[in-house]
Amino acid sequence: MGAEVVIEGLTKSFGRQTIWRDVTLTLPPGEVSVMLGPSGTGKSVFLKSMIGLLKPDRGKCVINGVDIVRCSEHKLYETRKLFGVLFQDGALFGSMNLYDNVAFPLREHTRKSETEIRRIVLEKLEMTGLAGAEKKLPGEISGGMRKRAGLARALVLDPEIILVDEPDSGLDPVRTTYISQLFIDVNAQIDATFLIVTHNINLARTVPDNLGMLFRKELVMFGPREVLLTSEEPVVKQFLNGRMDGPIGMSEEKDTAQMAAERAMFEAGHHAGGVEDVTGIPAQMQPTPGVPTRQGAIRRKDRVMKILHTLPPAAQEGIIESLTPEEQRHYGVSPRRAVPTGSRHAAAVTQPMPAHHQGQLPEDDIARLPQSAWPGRSESTDGSRGPGAGEA
Ligand SMILES: Nc1ncnc2c1ncn2[C@@H]1O[C@H](COP(=O)(O)OP(=O)(O)OP(=O)(O)O)[C@@H](O)[C@H]1O
């Protein structure tokens, strides 16, 4: 099973420029999470901070009991071995063929024989759909193949956590869907924890178990996908619909006057971009037939059902509707009805749970936009308060 990553109060600045502050979230083991955010909000800086390539100013990032913000160089080196990273362009060595590129980490970091290396490299190339391409140079293959080769290389040291930086950059929508399918299939095969940063709305809507968003130097939300996909938060709605109408502007943030002027323009009929209002929760991508069932998805069901009563009503409804009738019976829930107070699950969540375990966070740690109440933050149907974002 992949490693859990517990991030608490993480803050990163370059000189006087704060990139983001007080980011708190948990990546549940073996689940796929996506971090969204407008350009320049520090998504890549976030990934680099997670593997210790950049040093945050404050906060913790704990993996298998090691806080990589504060640990020794030796521990950091050891903990980094848990990560596989897929950079935007695959970061392949241009003068090496795919075989040698994928073999590189094994030759650098292990004492495996060339026979053993060959077995692993061919297995990972096969896994990523590149069997037969081992002699090609990176310059001779398409962008999609380069990304798959980058993923094959990220897999050779059996990572527990896979970080992916903008997998859709430079790819057409069809190739983006293929690489998304590959992430789901690889996740099903090795049960690693995935964090993908992207702007791609399709990927965000259909791939992850959990979705988060960075904006205005804060983590706006992080939680089960259903929370963001049903959110009324203007910045989240605007981003998921790719529209001009909303708080995100050309560079990053609009001021009130600009927002009001634009609102008037859109009300007068000016096209705000985007195709139509995309709302609701589309089905999540599943492993290709023949690939094992995702263990992370099975664990997620139990985890999310335990925090269900803390989520906003629309997210609760979406989660319940995604269950099969058998699962609904198992969890004692039915559609168009929130978690019954006093039910097995309502009871389960009132049990003391270790902080950050199962993605559970104290309500004060729930990430939200400053000065903005959560939509539906009023009493939820079971009488409990708060939507439980910040929890994954
Ligand atoms: N090493 C660095 N030194 C100083 N500033 C940096 C450094 N790395 C990144 N930044 C700044 O941090 C900010 C966030 O950059 P980052 O690349 O993480 O954004 P992003 O959300 O990944 O953007 P995009 O979606 O366009 O890739 C930018 O203003 C960038 O200039």
The ligand as an SDF file (V2000), in Angstrom:
LIG
                    3D

 31 33  0  0  0  0  0  0  0  0999 V2000
   13.1400   28.8320   -7.1750 N   0  0  0  0  0  0  0  0  0  0  0  0
   12.3100   29.8810   -7.1910 C   0  0  0  0  0  0  0  0  0  0  0  0
   12.7120   31.0880   -6.7560 N   0  0  0  0  0  0  0  0  0  0  0  0
   11.8870   32.1490   -6.7260 C   0  0  0  0  0  0  0  0  0  0  0  0
   10.5930   32.1040   -7.1150 N   0  0  0  0  0  0  0  0  0  0  0  0
   10.1200   30.9340   -7.5620 C   0  0  0  0  0  0  0  0  0  0  0  0
   10.9530   29.7590   -7.6160 C   0  0  0  0  0  0  0  0  0  0  0  0
   10.1900   28.7250   -8.0820 N   0  0  0  0  0  0  0  0  0  0  0  0
    8.9640   29.2340   -8.3100 C   0  0  0  0  0  0  0  0  0  0  0  0
    8.9170   30.5430   -7.9960 N   0  0  0  0  0  0  0  0  0  0  0  0
    7.7370   31.4030   -8.0800 C   0  0  0  0  0  0  0  0  0  0  0  0
    6.6770   30.7560   -7.4000 O   0  0  0  0  0  0  0  0  0  0  0  0
    5.4300   31.0530   -8.0220 C   0  0  0  0  0  0  0  0  0  0  0  0
    4.6580   29.7780   -8.2560 C   0  0  0  0  0  0  0  0  0  0  0  0
    5.3010   29.0110   -9.2640 O   0  0  0  0  0  0  0  0  0  0  0  0
    4.8240   27.5710   -9.7040 P   0  0  0  0  0  0  0  0  0  0  0  0
    5.6420   27.1990  -10.8890 O   0  0  0  0  0  0  0  0  0  0  0  0
    4.8410   26.6490   -8.5490 O   0  0  0  0  0  0  0  0  0  0  0  0
    3.3230   27.8420  -10.1220 O   0  0  0  0  0  0  0  0  0  0  0  0
    2.2890   26.8270  -10.7930 P   0  0  0  0  0  0  0  0  0  0  0  0
    1.0160   26.9200  -10.0360 O   0  0  0  0  0  0  0  0  0  0  0  0
    2.9200   25.4660  -10.8890 O   0  0  0  0  0  0  0  0  0  0  0  0
    2.1340   27.4880  -12.2110 O   0  0  0  0  0  0  0  0  0  0  0  0
    1.7970   26.8370  -13.6390 P   0  0  0  0  0  0  0  0  0  0  0  0
    0.4470   26.2550  -13.5130 O   0  0  0  0  0  0  0  0  0  0  0  0
    1.8390   27.9860  -14.5740 O   0  0  0  0  0  0  0  0  0  0  0  0
    2.8850   25.8030  -13.8950 O   0  0  0  0  0  0  0  0  0  0  0  0
    5.7540   31.8210   -9.2940 C   0  0  0  0  0  0  0  0  0  0  0  0
    5.5430   33.1850   -9.0320 O   0  0  0  0  0  0  0  0  0  0  0  0
    7.2250   31.5600   -9.5090 C   0  0  0  0  0  0  0  0  0  0  0  0
    7.8580   32.6430  -10.1250 O   0  0  0  0  0  0  0  0  0  0  0  0
  1  2  1  0
  2  3  1  0
  2  7  2  0
  3  4  2  0
  4  5  1  0
  5  6  2  0
  6  7  1  0
  6 10  1  0
  7  8  1  0
  8  9  2  0
  9 10  1  0
 10 11  1  0
 11 12  1  0
 11 30  1  0
 12 13  1  0
 13 14  1  0
 13 28  1  0
 14 15  1  0
 15 16  1  0
 16 17  2  0
 16 18  1  0
 16 19  1  0
 19 20  1  0
 20 21  2  0
 20 22  1  0
 20 23  1  0
 23 24  1  0
 24 25  2  0
 24 26  1  0
 24 27  1  0
 28 29  1  0
 28 30  1  0
 30 31  1  0
M  END
$$$$
